[in-house]
Amino acid sequence: MNFRCVQCGYHIKTLYVQYSPGNIRLMKCQNCKAVADEYIECEIMILLIDLILHKAKAYRHLFYNMFDRESLNFEGLIWKLTFGYLLLDAYRISIIRTNEEGWGSDPSFASLSWACGKILLDAFLGNLLFFSILLLGTRSLLNMPVEVSGYKNILLAILASSYLKTFLIAMMVWEFPSSVIFIIDIFVLSSNTLALKVMSEESVAMAKCFGVCLCAHIVKFLISLALNIHLPELITRLLTL
């Protein structure tokens, strides 16, 4: 196993020693001399609060120490996170489109199908370019080690650090102004930046990580804007040919 100290990111062999069931001793890091991972004895709510507060040590625990990668179905986890991510992003797009265009009091089946098609295309194409920019920027601009910049590790880091999108579920129950969506987007951007910083093993400046994430989010926004403005015009021209 390749565990990390949550304080400094130093590689360690084991996080704790178990003497008997329920009786463990947390190991200390050889580099910083602090407890390697105090989250082992904490409730999951403490970890969640520290993740929301953007504490780097909480992200290190989540990425390196929380799961056993040898027994974990890594590919299955990525597929599940990707599906959830796309579903939440499609819901986010539908909220924005509804506020801008409206569904009408009695929309027809054709109009609903057209709206759903645009939402799915926006979610798929926008995120395809979003992750492409992230992977390209991570490998070429951040100069991360090969084992760190592998697409699976980057995908997992970005998907897991986008957990704040789950707050969109609250908008299904309570009414919030559309500005809340953009506040969530800002938090997701900052969380993605910190995730890349943690994955870079502290070898990359925070500003570079922010630049890569910002470029990816801007490209995704521009794609969504272009589809919203030019797609109906393009379809109309194709139908008139």
N, C-alpha and C positions, 0 to 999 in steps of 0.2 A: 504493500500500500504506500501511496505517496501523500502523506498527510502534511499539513502546513500549520505553523504557528499563526494564530489569528492576529497576534500583535505585530509581528515583523515579517511574516511570510516565509520564514526559514523552514526548510524541509526537515521533518522529524519522522522517526520510525513508528512511534506509537503515541497515542494521546493519553492513555491511562493504563494503570495496572489493576487488574481485578483480583482481589484476594479471596472473595467469596461473593455469592449473589447479593447484590445491593451494597457491597463494600468495595469501593474503588479508590484509587489515589491518582489524582491528575498529575501528569508529567509536566516538567518545566522545560522551556526552550533552552537549548544550549547556547543560543546566540544572544537573546535579550534577557534570559534568566527569569522571565515571567511565566505564569501558567500558560501552557500552550493553547488550550481551548477551554475556557470556562463555560461555554455554552452547552457542554455535555451534561452539566448538572442543572441547567436552566430550563424553565418551561418554554414551550414553543412560542408563547405570547411575548416573552422577553425578546426572543430572536426577531419576531415580526416587528416589534416596536423599533428595535435597532436598525432593521432593514429600512423602515420608513424614515428613520432619522439619518439614513445614508452613512452608517458607520462601516468603515472598511473591514473591520474585524468580523462583522456579521456576514458580509459578503464572502470572506475567505472561508468561514465555517460552512456556508451554504454550498460553495463551489468545490471545496476540497475535503471537508471532514464529515459532512452530514450523511453522505451515502457511500456505500461500498461498491465501487465501480466494477469490481470483479464479479459480484453476484447480481448487479443491477443490469437490467435490459436497457442499455444506453440508447440504442436506436429507437426502441419502443417509447422511451421517455421523451425523446426529441419529437417523435411523430405526434404524441399526445399533446405536448406543449405547443407545437406548431398549429395543430387543429384548434386548440383553445385560443391561441393568439389571433388566428385569422377570424375566428368566430366573433371575438370581442371587437376586433378592428372593423369587421363588417357592420356590427351593431353601432359602433361609433360613427361610421360613415352614414348609416341610415338616419341617425339622429340629426346629423348636420344637414343632410339632404331634405329631411322632413321640415326642418326649421326654415330652409331656404326656399323650397318649392311647395311643400305641403302635399298631402295625399288627396285632399278633397273630401267632401262628405260621403260620396258613394263612388269610389274609384272602380273602374272596369278591370276585368281580368287582364286585358292587354296592357293597360297602364301599370298595373302591379307587376306584371312579368317584365316589362321594360325597366321599371325602377329597380327591381331585384337583380336583373342582369347587369345594370350599371354598377350597382353596389358590389356585386361579386367580382366584376372585372376590375373595379377600382381597388378592392382589397387584394386581389391576386397580383395584378400588375404592379401596383404600388409597393407591395411588400417584396416582390421579386427583385425589383430594382433597389429597394432599401437594403436588403441583405447582401445583394451583389456589391453595392458601394461599400458596405461595412467590411466584407471579406477582402475586397480589393484594397481598401484603405489600411486594413489591419496588416496585410502581408507586405504592401509596398511602402507605406508611409510610416507605420509604427515600428517596423523592423523587429517584430517579436520573434522569439525562438520558434523553430518549425513546429515543435511539439505543442507549443502554446497557441500558435496561430492556425492550427488545424481547424477545418471548417466546423467539425462537430463541437469542439470546445467553444468556439466563438458563437455558434448558434445557441448552444445551451446557455451561455452567459447572457446573451441578449434576450432570449426568450424568458429566462428566469428573472432577469432584472426588469422585465416589463410587467411584473406582478401588479403594479398599480393600476393597470387597465381593468382589473377585477372590480374597481370601484365604480365602473360603468354599470355594473349590475344593479347598484342602488338606484340608478336612474329609471329602472323598470318599475320600481315601487314608489319612489318619491319624485316629485317634479323639481328639477334644478334648471337654472338658466344655462344656455348653451356655452357660456363662458367657462363653466366647470370643465368641459371637455378639453379646452385649451390649457387649463391649469393642470389637468392630469397629463396632457402631452408634455408639458414642461418638466413635470416630475419624472416622467418616463425617460426623457432626454437626459436628465441629470443622473438617473439611476443607471442607464446604459453606459454613460461616461465613466462612472465609478466602477462598473463591472469590467469594462475594458482595462481600466487602470489596475484593478486587482489581478486580472488575468495576465497582464504584462509583466508580472513579477517585479513591480516598482522600477522597471528599467525605462519606462516611457513617461514623459511629462504629461501632467493632467491636461494641459492646453491642447496637446496633440490628440489625445483621446476625445476631448470635447469637439475638436475640429472635425474629426472623422464622423462622429455621431451626428453632429449638426449638419454636415453635408448630406448624410444619408437621409435624415429627416426632411431636409429642404427638398431633395429630389422626390421623395415620396409625396410631399405636399404639392409640388409642381405637377406631378403626374395626375394627382387627384383633381387639381384645378383645370388641367388641360382636358381631361376626360369630361369634366362637368360642363365645360364651355364649348369644346369643339366636337365632341362625339355626336351629339344630335345633328349638327350641321353635316358631318361626314356621312352619317347614315342616310340623311335626306338626299344628299348628292348621289350616293350609290343606288338608292331606290329610283331616282329619276333617270338613271342611265338606260 
